[in-house]
């Protein structure tokens, strides 16, 4: 067991708006699901005192600028996963972070409430006995899989929006009455950010699959379940890579058509200018 000296946690930059920390626990089949939303230092210190988690991991769990990773210990693992936000806004983080501690008798999820599928899952477990039995009736490892699975599935909604925007831009590029450079730039930016988030996700989920078998039951078949999740991530990555290539084509096409249009306008202006020059100037 790793001991922690919690008073030495590094200070992290706090958000401007004060949001109250919310901690809830649901009892499962021999383990607890502890969900901490909008974590503060007090709750994290209590968590560390209860489970003797590594100080740096506790610190990382409340930071919004950590890299995705997994740290494995004798009796538990610490995982940080990143997922893209539903809407990208200037000044806001380009990913939503989920920190997890998993052991034989616990699963701790730490986040800031942006991951709506996770929030809804926890609420359903509280309010619906059947749903709670389905998710918490097996093991911490199986619950971890279900959480990752629902968050990866949520990526498909973002992906469908990207594809719809691509189709719209394709129509606009060949419409002389519509301007597309700004739309192209914004979608290229979003695709780039999504690729930065999703590409590392596959590696971390694969490592999670390999290193959390010890927190599950043999009949949970976590290897098969996580393989399915990884297949979904691969499809997302493939689609984003294709979207990136498509955006480059649209960008070049828009530039070519804009240049051609500008040349035509310049040609017309040149003719008009020539026709309006006084004959005396031409003779001179």
Secondary structure as UniProt FT lines:
FT   HELIX           6..8
FT   STRAND          22..27
FT   STRAND          32..37
FT   HELIX           41..51
FT   HELIX           55..61
FT   STRAND          69..72
FT   STRAND          76..83
FT   TURN            90..91
FT   STRAND          96..103
FT   TURN            104..105
FT   STRAND          106..111
FT   HELIX           116..127
FT   HELIX           129..136
FT   HELIX           140..173
FT   TURN            176..177
FT   HELIX           181..211
FT   HELIX           213..215
FT   HELIX           218..220
FT   HELIX           222..275
FT   HELIX           279..283
//
